[in-house]
Amino acid sequence: MNYETLLFDLKDGVALITINRPDKLNALNDQVLEELGSAAERLATEDPIKGAILTGAGRKAFVAGADIGELAKQGAFDGKARALRGQAVLRRLETCGKPLLAAVNGYALGGGCELAMACHLRIASENARFGQPEVKLGIAPGYGGTQRLPRLVGKGNALYLILTGEMIDAGEAHRIGLVNKVVPAEQLLAEAEKMLRGILAMGPLAVRLALEAVERGLGMTLEDGLLLEANHFGLLAGTRDMKEGLTAFLEKRAPRFEGR
């Protein structure tokens, strides 16, 4: 697919995906979601891509929300269909099997906050702002906000943000667990890439199965989740990467993982 609303750059295994509608504060319209769906499929299926960073063009916004012009035209059936499409795209990003970091460079509101939450980790610049202000428009979150937000920050904090529509700064988002790290704006992409490349230096099979265990385990009983973890631990125990990782540790050298 030729992208019109995204920039997709791949360098040494790391894809940098930039939502490129700065004049619209990178708002999520139907075309952006379609192109994000294509990008998510590439992350999941293209072997040269080992991980990705998702950000927004410009310094004002990561994604300021959904495209209000499109929302204003929808009816009940259109609204449900739009929510399901958006949820499917974010879910594909979340389950791509490779580490995906959000580099939040400004406003992450509504669908933008939901998009950031679908990434595995979130790094925010000091001027980032987060919120789920949908109730101010007479609607509720539709791309997963009511489900991912309480899982990340707890029921009370999630309900506060969703019901009040209040916007919080990066420091407060970090305090409640919505973001993992806050850095100066000029260091955002460099810090995101540093974190991602650190993850990619680990055993790739271990990273992939750890992602899967956490993702699937959240929907299981504790007993079933523990069994899933044990199964993954056993699978990894039979890999060359595990033998290499343990040998390298004992020999006091950096491991050379192969993904096998």
N, C-alpha and C positions, 0 to 999 in steps of 0.2 A: 504494500500500500504506500502511495505517495502522501506524506503528511502535509497538511496545510495549517493545522493548529498546534502541531507538536514539532519540536526539534529532537532528533534521536541521534546521539553521537556515541560511538563505541570505541573505547581505547583500552587496550591491554586487559580485555575481559570485563571492563566496567562500562555499562550503558548509562549515559546521562540523558534523562528524558525531561524536557522542559516544555511546560504548557505555555504556548507562545501567543497569547492574546493580551498583551499588556495594556492596550487601549480599553479593554473591557475588564481589566483587573483579573484576567485569566479565567473568567467565568466559565462554568461547565455547561456548554450547550450540547445539543445532540451530536454535532460533528466531533467535538472534543471527546465525548464518551465513546463514539465509534472508533476514533483513532487510538484512544487509550486501550480499548479492547484489543485492537490489532497489536499494539505494543506489548500488552500483557501476554498475548499468545507467543510473541517472539521471545520474551523472557523465559517462558516455560519450555519452549521447544528448540531454541537455537543453542547448540553446544558452545559456540565461542563466547556467548554471554554468560558470565559467571555470577553477576550481581548487578544491581542498578541503583541509581539515585534519581529521585523524582523531585522536581522543583518547579518554580514559576518564573516567567520572564520578568525582568525589571526588579525594582527594590520595594515596590508598594505591596504586592500581593503574591502569595503562593497560589491560592485560588480563593477569590472573594465570595464564592457561592455559585449557585445555579444561575442560569440565564433567566432573569425575571421576565423578559419579553416572551420567552417560550412558555414559561409557567402560566402566564396570564391567559394564554389561549386554551389551556387544557380543561377537559371535563373529568368526570369521575373515572371513566374507563381509560382515558388518555393518561391520567395521573398515575393510576396503578401500573399501567404498562411502562411509563417512564421510570417509576421507582424500581420495577423489576429489572429493567435494562441496566440502570445504574448500579443496582446491587450486584448483578451478574458480572459487570466489568470489575468492580472493586473486589469481588470475591475471587476472580481470576488472578488479579494482582496478588492478593493475599495468599493464594495457594499455588503460586508459580513454582515453588520449590527451591527458589534461590533468594538470598538475602536482598531485601528491598528497603532502602532508607528514604525517608522524606526529609528534604532540606527545606525547612519552612522559612521563607525569606520575607514574609509580610503577613497580610491578612489571610487567615485560614478559617473561613466562616461557612456555616451551612455545609454544602457539599464539599467545600474545600477542607473543612475539619474532618468530614467523613472520609475523604480521600486520604488524608494524612494518617488517619487511624487504621486504614487498610494496609498501610506499610508496616513492616516488621519493627522498625525503630524510627524515632523522630528526633531530629536535631533542629533546633530553632535559633534564629538570629535574635538578638536582644530586642529588635523592634517588631518581632512577630506578635500577632494577636489571634486569639482563638475564640470561637463561639458557635453556638447552634441557635441562631436567632429566628428560626422558621416561625415560631408562634407569633411573632410580630406581624407576619404576613397572613395569619390565619391558617397556616399549614403546620405540619410536624415534620421532623426529619424523615427522609425517605430513602436514603442511600446507606442505611445501616447505623445511623447515629444513636438510635434508641437501644441498640444491641451492643455495639462495640464500646460506646462511652462508659456505661456502667461496668463493663468488664475491665476497663483500664483504670478508672478512677473511683469505682465504688458507686453504689446506688444513690447515696445522698448527694455527692458532688455532681453526678450526672443529672439527676433531677433538678438540681439548682440551676445548672447551665441551660438545660432544655426548657424549663418552665419560666425562667426569668428572661431568657434570651440575652443574658449579660455577656459581654465580651471581656476576656481576661488577657493579661499580658503574659509574656514568655516565662517570667519568673514564677507566676502563680501556676501556670500550666505545668512547669517543672515540679513545683511543690506538691501538686495533687497527683502526679504521675502520668500526665497526658503527654509530656515530652521527656526524652531521656537525657538531653544535654542542651544547654544554652551557651551560645558563643557570640562574639562580636560579628556584626553583619559581614565585614570584609573577610572573615575567616570561615564563613559558613560552608562553602563548597569544598574548601581544602580540608576542613575538619570532617565533613561527611565522607569524602573520599578516603581520608586516613583511617576512619573507623571501618569503612567497608573493606578496604584492602587488608586491614588487620583480620577481619572475619574470614576473608578469602584465603588467608595464609593458613587457616586451620584445615583440618581434614574435611574435604568437601562432602564426603558421604556422611560424616558425623553431623555437619551443619544441616544438611538436608533432612536427615532423620530427626534431629532435634527440633527443627521447625515443624515437622509433621507431628511429632509426639505432643508438642505443646498445643498445636492447632486442633488436632483430633481429640486430645485428652480433655480439653475444656468442655466438650459435649458428652463426656462419659462419667460414670461413677468413678470414685477413687480407685476401687478395685480393678475395674476395666482399664483405667488409665495406667495403673502400675503394671498390669500385664502387657499393655502395649509398649511401655518403656522397657520392660525386660526383654520382649521380643526384639526390639530395636538394638538393645545392648548386645544380645546374642548375635544378631546379624553382623554388627560391626566387629565383634570379636573374631569373626572369620575372614576379615578383609586384610589385604596387604597393607592398607593404610594404618590399621591398628598396630600391626607388627612394626611398621616403620616408625610410627609415633613413639611407641614404647622403647624401641631400640635407640632412637635419636635422643630420647630423654636420658637413658642410661649412659650413652656415649657423650652426653653434654654437647650436642650439636643441634642445628636447626633441622627439622624433619623435611623430607622431600616427598610430599604426598602426591599420589597419582590418581586418586579417585577410584581406586579398585581394592 
